[in-house]
Amino acid sequence: ADDPEAERAALNARQPLGRLVTADEVAAAIAYLAGPAAASVTGTALAVDGGMQGLRLRPAGS
């Protein structure tokens, strides 16, 4: 991006949580799935994206 700070601000503004997901949040999801509490979780895709999965990214150049 020509202006990384502006791009980050635009991503944050589009994020349902108002911010990007942190590495710690992703790590917590991984730890959960790798642990005994997730023993009955099968065939599931866990989106740790703060709600971005259902949103469309801006087209290039906009």
N, C-alpha and C positions, 0 to 999 in steps of 0.2 A: 504494500500500500504506500502511496505517496506520503500520507500522513498517518503513521501508526497510532498515534494517540486519538485522532479523530475516528479511525477505524474501530479501536477498542471502545470508545464512547458510543459509537453506533451499535456495536454488538451488545453492549450493556443495556442500551435503551430498548433493544428488541427482545432481550431476555425476560421471560416472565418473572423471574426472581429479581430483576434489576441489576444483576451482576453475573459474571461468568462463574462456572463451577470451579472449585478449587481442587488442587491435586489431593488434598486430604480427604475431600468428599469422595473422589474416585477411589482412593485407597481404602476408605471405610467400606465401600460397596464390594470391593475385591475381597477384603478380609471377611466380610459377612458370607459371601458366596463360597469362600474356601473353608469356612468354619462349620462346626457341627450344627449350628442353628439353621443352616440351609440344607440339611440332609434331605428334606422332602421337596426341595426346589429342583424341578427337572424341566428341561426343554424350554427354558425361559431366557429371553433377552432382556437384560435390565439396563434401561437407558438412564445413565447418570449425566443428564444434560440440562438440568434446570428447566425443562419444558421446551427445549429447542427442537426436539424431534418432529413436532408437528408444524414447525414454522419453515418458511422458505427463506433461503439466503437471498440477499440482494443480488441482482444480476451484475456481472462485471461491468465496470465503467459507470455505475450509478452511485 
